[in-house]
Amino acid sequence: MLNSKIYKLAPIFIQNSILTIRGFIRVKLKRNNFSEETLRNIHRNERSADNLQSYSDAMLESCIDNALKNVDFYKEQALTDKSINGFPVIDKSVVRNNPSAFISDVKPKVVISGATSGTTGSPLNIYQDLIAVNREQAFFDRQREWAGYKKGDKRAWIRGDMVVPFAQKQSPFWRYSYFEDMILLSSFHISAITIPDYIKAMVDFGVEVIQAYPSSIVALARYLESIDSYYPSKIKSILTSSESLSEEDRHLIETRFSCKVFDWYGLFERVA
């Protein structure tokens, strides 16, 4: 959608409308009765190590059972040890060379196609059902709760979304998703020249929580450090994901933004 010619050529207020509609659709897809029930299960179990282990074991057993009964690759393995330790270790090339062998015979109504980020140098196309998306959303919602986020809090989003055409040379390098109370800032246009505008845009919008690639938010923190300054408004927290975050960078971000960083370990494969 964001790479379409229609979006790129549209006036800014139309781009904001498109992002708002996209945000509405994404929220409605990711959050439903299943994701809410999963979140309740997490809340019930997370304060007891035994309960959490039992919940984790039950989910793992269900996943293993589905693989052995419904996925051709594992059905053909004739595994004698049907615990997780008995499963063969495979790499991306095995999946890439025969993707259909890893698709469950139990076909969901909704199949979502996407790709890994290619951190290791070779992106992998992955198919997943809506339940996997809803389940991960529940865990991410729990993470946001830990970070102090409340529904209605204004957020900044500084990730890999091409919300501004790459060729654009003039500010503003951000757009808005009003349904999500969110300002989306382009990570592709961050520079020493544009960073002051980014910071002002977030302050003017009243941002309370920032979600960002580590590299994007570190760039802002380093700029603030270079001018011996700090983020000029109070925010609750910063959530990072999709890239590795060093302790040095975490400390820099927390110092310059005067808040705690919550790093989220996520992956498109939905296997951890």
C-alpha positions in Angstrom: 0.0 0.0 0.0 2.7 2.5 1.0 4.8 1.7 -2.1 1.8 2.2 -4.4 1.9 5.1 -6.9 -1.4 6.3 -5.6 0.0 6.7 -2.0 3.2 8.3 -3.2 1.4 10.9 -5.3 -1.4 11.7 -2.9 -1.6 14.9 -0.9 -0.4 14.6 2.7 -4.0 14.7 4.2 -4.9 11.7 1.9 -1.8 9.8 3.0 -2.8 10.4 6.6 -6.3 9.1 5.8 -4.8 6.0 4.1 -2.6 5.3 7.2 -5.5 5.8 9.5 -7.6 3.3 7.5 -4.7 0.9 7.4 -4.3 1.3 11.2 -8.0 0.6 11.7 -7.8 -2.6 9.6 -4.6 -3.8 11.3 -6.1 -3.3 14.8 -9.3 -5.1 13.9 -7.3 -8.1 12.4 -4.8 -8.4 15.2 -7.1 -7.9 18.2 -10.2 -10.1 18.7 -11.7 -12.5 21.3 -8.8 -14.9 20.9 -6.1 -12.3 21.5 -8.0 -11.0 24.5 -8.4 -14.5 25.9 -4.7 -15.2 25.3 -3.8 -12.0 27.2 -6.0 -13.0 30.1 -4.2 -16.4 30.2 -0.8 -14.6 30.3 -2.0 -12.4 33.1 -3.3 -15.4 35.1 0.0 -17.4 34.7 2.8 -14.8 34.6 3.1 -14.4 38.4 3.6 -18.0 39.1 6.6 -19.8 37.6 4.9 -23.2 37.9 1.7 -21.9 36.2 3.7 -20.2 33.5 5.7 -23.4 32.8 2.5 -25.5 32.6 0.9 -23.0 30.2 4.1 -23.0 28.1 4.3 -26.8 28.1 0.6 -27.1 27.0 1.1 -24.7 24.1 4.3 -26.6 23.1 2.5 -30.0 23.2 -0.3 -28.6 21.0 2.2 -27.3 18.5 4.1 -30.6 18.4 0.9 -32.6 18.0 -0.2 -30.4 15.1 3.2 -30.8 13.4 3.3 -34.5 13.7 -0.3 -35.0 12.5 -0.7 -32.3 9.9 2.6 -31.2 8.5 4.1 -33.4 5.7 7.8 -32.7 6.5 7.4 -33.9 10.1 5.0 -36.8 9.2 7.7 -38.1 6.9 10.4 -38.0 9.6 8.9 -41.0 11.5 10.1 -39.6 14.7 10.5 -42.0 17.7 11.2 -39.2 20.2 8.1 -37.0 19.9 9.4 -34.4 22.3 10.8 -31.1 21.0 14.3 -32.7 21.5 13.4 -35.3 18.9 12.7 -32.9 16.1 15.5 -32.4 13.5 17.4 -29.1 13.4 16.8 -27.4 10.0 18.0 -24.2 8.4 16.2 -21.7 6.1 17.3 -23.5 3.0 15.3 -26.6 3.9 12.1 -24.5 4.2 12.9 -22.3 1.2 13.5 -25.3 -1.1 10.2 -27.1 -0.2 7.8 -24.6 1.4 4.7 -26.6 0.8 6.0 -29.4 3.0 5.8 -27.1 6.0 2.2 -26.0 5.5 -0.4 -27.7 7.8 -3.1 -29.8 6.2 -5.5 -27.9 8.4 -6.2 -25.0 6.2 -7.2 -21.7 8.0 -9.7 -19.4 6.5 -7.2 -16.5 6.5 -3.6 -17.0 5.4 -1.1 -14.2 5.8 2.1 -14.1 3.7 5.1 -12.1 4.8 8.9 -12.3 5.0 11.6 -12.2 7.6 13.7 -9.1 7.7 16.8 -10.8 6.3 19.0 -10.0 9.2 21.2 -13.1 8.4 21.4 -12.1 4.8 18.6 -14.3 3.3 15.0 -13.2 3.9 12.5 -16.1 4.1 8.9 -16.0 2.9 6.6 -17.3 5.6 2.9 -18.2 5.7 0.9 -17.9 9.0 -2.7 -18.0 10.1 -4.5 -15.2 11.9 -4.4 -17.1 15.2 -0.6 -16.8 15.2 -0.9 -13.0 14.6 -3.5 -12.7 17.3 -1.4 -14.7 19.8 1.7 -12.6 19.2 -0.4 -9.4 19.6 -1.4 -10.6 23.0 2.2 -11.0 24.1 3.1 -7.6 22.7 0.1 -6.0 24.4 1.5 -7.4 27.7 4.9 -5.9 26.8 3.3 -2.5 26.3 1.5 -2.8 29.6 4.9 -3.3 31.3 6.1 -0.2 29.5 3.3 1.8 31.0 1.2 2.2 27.8 -2.5 2.9 28.3 -5.1 2.9 25.6 -5.3 6.5 24.2 -1.6 7.3 24.9 -0.1 9.0 21.9 2.7 7.1 20.2 5.6 7.7 17.9 6.5 5.0 15.4 10.0 5.1 13.9 10.4 1.9 12.0 10.8 0.7 8.4 7.5 1.9 7.0 7.9 4.0 3.9 5.4 6.6 5.1 7.2 9.3 3.2 8.3 8.8 -0.4 12.0 8.0 -0.4 12.8 10.8 -2.9 11.2 13.5 -0.7 13.7 16.1 0.3 11.7 18.5 2.4 10.0 18.2 5.8 7.6 16.9 7.0 9.1 13.4 7.1 6.2 12.0 9.1 2.5 11.2 8.7 -0.3 10.3 11.1 -2.6 7.4 11.9 -5.3 9.1 13.8 -7.2 6.0 14.7 -4.1 4.7 16.5 -3.2 8.1 18.1 0.2 7.7 16.3 2.7 9.8 14.4 4.7 7.6 12.0 8.2 9.0 11.3 10.3 7.8 8.4 13.4 6.0 9.5 14.8 6.5 6.0 15.1 10.3 6.3 16.8 10.6 9.6 19.9 12.8 9.5 21.7 15.4 11.7 19.8 18.0 9.6 16.3 16.4 10.0 16.5 15.1 13.6 15.6 18.5 15.2 12.4 18.5 13.2 11.6 14.9 14.3 12.0 15.8 17.9 9.8 18.9 17.6 7.1 16.9 15.7 7.0 14.3 18.5 6.8 17.0 21.2 4.1 18.9 19.4 2.1 15.7 18.9 2.4 15.0 22.7 4.1 11.6 22.3 4.0 9.5 25.5 5.4 6.2 24.1 7.9 5.6 21.3 8.2 2.4 19.3 11.3 2.3 17.1 14.1 0.4 15.5 17.1 0.5 17.9 19.2 2.1 15.1 16.5 4.9 14.6 16.1 5.9 18.2 19.9 5.6 18.8 20.4 8.1 16.0 18.2 10.6 17.8 19.9 9.9 21.2 23.3 10.4 19.7 22.3 13.7 18.2 21.0 14.8 21.6 24.3 13.7 23.2 26.3 15.6 20.6 24.6 18.9 21.6 24.6 18.0 25.3 20.8 18.0 25.4 17.9 15.8 26.4 14.5 15.0 24.9 12.5 18.2 25.9 9.3 16.5 27.1 8.3 13.7 29.4 7.6 10.3 27.9 6.7 7.0 29.6 8.9 4.6 27.8 10.5 3.5 24.6 9.9 0.1 23.0 12.5 -1.3 20.6 12.4 -4.4 18.4 13.6 -6.0 15.1 17.3 -5.2 15.6 19.8 -6.1 18.3 20.2 -3.5 21.1 23.5 -3.2 22.9 23.7 -2.3 26.6 25.7 0.8 25.6 23.0 2.0 23.3 20.2 1.2 25.8 22.0 3.3 28.4 22.5 6.1 25.9 18.8 6.1 24.9 17.6 5.9 28.5 19.9 8.8 29.5 18.9 11.2 26.7 15.2 10.4 26.8 15.0 10.1 30.6 12.9 6.9 30.4 13.2 3.1 30.4 13.7 1.1 27.3 11.8 -2.1 26.8 13.3 -4.3 24.1 10.9 -6.8 22.3 12.2 -10.0 20.9 10.0 -10.8 18.0 10.4 -12.7 14.7 8.1 -13.3 11.8 8.5 -17.1 12.0 6.4 -17.0 15.3 8.4 -19.8 16.8 9.6 -18.3 20.1 
